[in-house]
Amino acid sequence: MNKLLRHFSYSDWQELAKGIKLPAMFVDLDQFEANVLALKKISDSTQKKLRLATKSLRVPYLIHHALKIGSSTYQGLMCFSVDEALALFGEGHKDLLVAYPTSSLDDLKKVLQIQTAGGRCVLAFDHSCHFSWAANAWSKISSSKLDICLDCDASLKIFGLHLGVRRSSILSAADFSKRLEQLSDYPNLKLTGLLHYDAQIAGLPDRADEFILIQKIKEWIRKISILSVKKERLQFQKILQDKSLTVEFINGAGTGSIDSGVHDPLSEVTAGSGLLHSHLFDKYSNCHTFAAQFFLLPITRFPSEQMVLCQSGGFISSGETDKNKSPEIHLPKNLKVISSENFGEVQTPFINNSEQKFNLGDPVICRPAKAGEVMERFNEVILVRAGKIIGQAPTYRGLGFNFF
Ligand SMILES: Cc1ncc(COP(=O)(O)O)c(C=O)c1O
């Protein structure tokens, strides 16, 4: 393979960034494509389709490119809002699933717009209040059926704990049965699929902590969760069979759980983050991808002999606020963040413990904790192939999109 950005030396980066206004975001297309194919291979091993989580890319060109490179396996998009789905429909994508519920009539009108123009936009719901609201609101704007899927909780419930995310009210097979019965009261809602996202596996960097005991506990959570989600998926399948219901898809997993998810009774898995492989994925024992995304900050000040300071940098990722959510310095290796300041809102100081001398404007190469969110801070990504810049692609931000 050509020289990849992740193997670049500091002087290679200096050369590459010459003449580029920093801060800037770089994407290595060779590595991106290798990541697309690595996840495709895992999905293909058990003939699963792969739905692309667009929130983890937020660059329409990269979304198109992943579907092209991974074609036949990569099918459909998992969007995070109806506005996003409509914008991506405008980019030519027809198979859209919005995995997070809406309560907006305006969104239903946009779903209808997509449907009328020949696309499909499935909405995820889980509560009976969603059904009554959606059925009523949809009946006022359309006599067709609204495609929905049921989002079921996949967390590990053990020792009175809820390990995983809190989102769905469908917490058990019994809840699932009940929701199906409630849903049958709303003939204009068509059940097309199920969502069962195992965040406690997919979002568990089990190599992140120095303490071996914590690692062992995480490994154990991963192992037990893999068994528990499989059991639940089988239960859901059986309930559907018993009620003579068929669905078009059962979707589960994410980049961090794709390798176990493909062995479960799912018709499709989801992945997005792995394509750019932000630094959280370095901390997974089951990771199959490598870093394809780097942002460069320019050195603008020298607060002391042993320090450099960069413009910008505070791209802290969402979720539980621990140090893993901060960006990481990729190069030069001898720079360290000051823990009391961390990556700052408009500038970031670094301690330089080496003899290396820096000039004004030199880059510091960093990686984000999560891949998609940080794209909201850049207008475009700089595309690199074979170690050379070959172009740019606008991010959602660059296109003026603002989705929630
Ligand atoms: C419903 C759902 N599926 C899958 C994923 C995994 O996405 P990724 O592979 O980008 O981490 C997420 C991430 O939060 C999610 O909410």
The ligand as an ORCA input file, in Angstrom:
! r2SCAN-3c Opt
* xyz 0 1
  C     -28.446      3.098     16.669
  C     -26.954      3.064     16.491
  N     -26.408      2.081     15.748
  C     -25.083      2.016     15.549
  C     -24.215      2.948     16.107
  C     -22.727      2.777     15.894
  O     -22.172      3.704     15.069
  P     -20.593      3.750     14.784
  O     -20.212      2.534     14.055
  O     -20.450      4.971     13.960
  O     -19.884      3.864     16.088
  C     -24.746      3.979     16.893
  C     -23.844      4.945     17.513
  O     -24.133      5.688     18.421
  C     -26.157      4.036     17.096
  O     -26.733      5.005     17.854
*
